[in-house]
Amino acid sequence: MIKAIFFDIDGTLLSHRTRTIPQSTQIALKRLRERGIYTFIATGRHISEMKDLPLDNLEFDGYITLNGQYCYNKNEVIYDLPIDQQDIHNIIQLIENDSFPCIFVEKELMYINYHNQAVQIVQDAISTPLPDINDLKRGYDNPIYQVIPYDITQDDEAKILEAMPHCKKTRWHDLAIDVIPSQGGKQNGILKVLDYYNISIDETMAFGDGHNDIDMFELVKIAVAMGNASQEVKDAADEITNDIDDDGIYHCLKKHHLI
């Protein structure tokens, strides 16, 4: 029996075509909670970004954010995992020597060293304003949970990972990657949340559409790719539902008799 369901945001809950959460999805989430099934967000986004999205009328039991690096519910922080401090020192030096736009993500803040066209393109694609500009040297004194380089080539990507040996990356846009601790990821965050709520992996389900959902798919009992997901994500899923704008979540939950 499914007791907990994890939902990605972008392209899964939130349509970037309509810039809304489909009405059918909102109905499905409400019915899940009425049935006592736990619902969780599992996203690469930061809490400050989610405040700008149309999620206010939706209630979740917990939030796995920053690709599993910061997990919390309304009562407390369940788990957090910042990037190794030496890796942060290294990427600051790398950017000072060969500049590129890069977001640093703290617990309460996320900021970038500068904007360019690539940053604008990516932020528009995820319906999110340009991040505030700040000094990346804050990373010397504040825990950083995620780093988001923009406008980098394959060679640049390799240099970043070489400078950050305790980290791994996942690409979520042609012009942007997420860099997180090597032991991190949505899968790790989910495991911490399941332990907190005393829920078995065999009682889990997840919906996603992006590359950073693949490790989550490898963990849960039933992994569902949205119809708008890439082929790589679909191949990693147990099943494929309709497109987000064709009531994909609602139809899948109905098929499994969960709503």
SVG drawing of the C-alpha trace seen along z (x, -y; Angstrom):
<svg xmlns="http://www.w3.org/2000/svg" viewBox="-10 -42 53 45">
<polyline fill="none" stroke="black" stroke-width="0.4" points="0.0,0.0 1.3,-3.4 1.7,-5.7 3.9,-8.5 4.2,-10.2 7.0,-12.5 6.5,-15.2 9.0,-17.2 7.8,-20.8 8.9,-22.0 7.2,-20.2 5.5,-17.8 3.4,-20.0 4.0,-23.3 3.3,-23.8 5.6,-26.3 3.3,-26.6 0.4,-27.9 2.5,-28.9 0.0,-27.2 -0.6,-23.9 -3.3,-22.1 -6.7,-22.1 -6.8,-18.3 -3.5,-18.1 -4.7,-20.3 -7.8,-18.1 -5.6,-15.0 -3.4,-16.4 -6.3,-17.3 -7.8,-13.8 -4.5,-12.2 -4.3,-14.1 -8.0,-13.3 -7.1,-9.6 -4.1,-10.0 -1.4,-9.6 1.7,-11.7 2.6,-14.1 6.1,-15.6 7.8,-18.1 11.1,-16.8 12.8,-19.6 16.0,-21.2 14.6,-24.6 15.3,-26.7 12.6,-27.7 12.8,-31.4 12.0,-30.4 9.0,-28.3 7.5,-31.3 7.2,-32.9 5.4,-30.0 1.6,-29.2 2.0,-26.7 0.3,-28.7 -3.0,-26.9 -1.3,-23.5 -0.3,-21.7 2.5,-19.1 3.8,-17.1 7.4,-17.9 9.8,-19.4 13.0,-17.9 14.7,-20.9 18.0,-21.7 18.0,-18.1 17.9,-16.6 20.4,-18.9 17.8,-20.6 14.7,-18.7 12.2,-20.1 8.5,-20.1 6.5,-22.8 8.0,-21.8 11.7,-21.4 14.6,-20.7 14.7,-17.0 18.1,-16.8 20.7,-19.1 24.0,-18.5 26.2,-21.5 29.0,-21.3 32.5,-20.6 34.1,-23.9 37.3,-23.3 35.2,-22.7 33.6,-26.1 37.0,-27.7 38.1,-26.0 35.2,-27.2 35.4,-30.7 39.0,-30.8 38.0,-29.2 35.4,-31.9 37.8,-34.6 40.3,-33.3 37.8,-32.6 34.5,-34.2 31.1,-32.7 27.7,-33.3 27.1,-31.1 24.5,-30.9 25.4,-30.0 22.6,-28.6 22.6,-29.1 19.9,-28.1 18.0,-31.4 19.6,-33.1 20.5,-32.4 22.5,-34.8 24.6,-35.2 27.8,-37.0 26.3,-38.6 23.6,-38.2 24.0,-37.6 21.7,-36.4 22.1,-32.7 20.9,-33.4 17.9,-35.3 17.0,-32.4 17.2,-29.8 15.2,-31.8 12.5,-32.6 12.3,-28.8 11.5,-28.0 9.2,-31.0 11.5,-32.5 12.9,-36.1 16.6,-36.8 18.5,-36.0 19.9,-38.8 23.5,-39.8 25.9,-39.3 29.5,-38.5 30.3,-34.8 32.9,-35.2 30.1,-34.9 30.7,-31.2 33.9,-31.5 31.8,-32.1 28.4,-30.6 27.4,-26.9 26.6,-26.5 24.2,-23.7 24.1,-23.9 26.1,-25.7 24.5,-26.5 26.9,-27.4 25.4,-28.9 26.6,-29.3 29.4,-26.7 30.9,-24.4 31.6,-20.6 35.2,-21.6 34.1,-24.2 31.9,-21.6 34.9,-19.2 37.0,-21.9 34.3,-22.7 34.0,-19.0 37.8,-18.7 37.8,-21.7 35.0,-20.2 36.1,-16.6 33.5,-16.0 30.6,-16.9 28.6,-15.6 26.5,-17.4 23.1,-17.0 22.1,-19.0 18.6,-20.4 18.9,-22.9 21.2,-23.2 22.7,-26.3 22.8,-25.3 23.8,-22.5 23.3,-21.8 26.4,-20.9 25.7,-19.1 27.7,-16.9 28.5,-13.5 26.5,-11.6 23.5,-14.0 20.6,-13.9 16.8,-13.5 17.3,-9.8 19.3,-10.6 16.8,-13.3 13.9,-10.9 15.7,-8.2 16.1,-10.7 12.4,-11.7 11.2,-8.1 13.2,-7.3 11.8,-10.4 8.2,-9.3 8.8,-5.6 7.7,-4.8 9.0,-1.9 10.4,-2.3 7.9,0.3 5.2,-2.2 6.4,-5.0 5.7,-6.5 7.2,-9.5 6.4,-11.7 9.0,-13.6 10.2,-14.7 13.8,-15.8 17.3,-14.3 17.5,-15.1 14.5,-12.8 16.3,-9.7 18.0,-8.8 14.6,-9.3 13.1,-6.9 15.7,-4.3 14.7,-4.3 10.9,-4.4 8.5,-1.5 6.6,-3.1 8.4,-5.7 6.2,-7.7 7.5,-9.9 5.4,-12.6 4.5,-12.5 6.5,-15.6 9.7,-14.1 12.8,-13.4 13.3,-9.9 16.1,-9.3 13.7,-10.0 11.0,-7.8 13.5,-5.0 14.3,-5.2 10.6,-5.1 8.3,-2.2 5.5,-3.8 4.7,-6.9 1.6,-9.0 0.1,-11.8 1.7,-15.2 1.4,-17.6 -1.1,-19.7 -3.2,-16.6 -3.9,-15.7 -1.0,-13.3 -0.8,-13.1 -4.6,-12.8 -5.0,-10.0 -2.1,-8.0 -3.3,-8.3 -6.8,-7.4 -5.5,-4.3 -3.8,-3.2 -7.0,-3.7 -5.2,-6.3 -7.8,-9.0"/>
</svg>
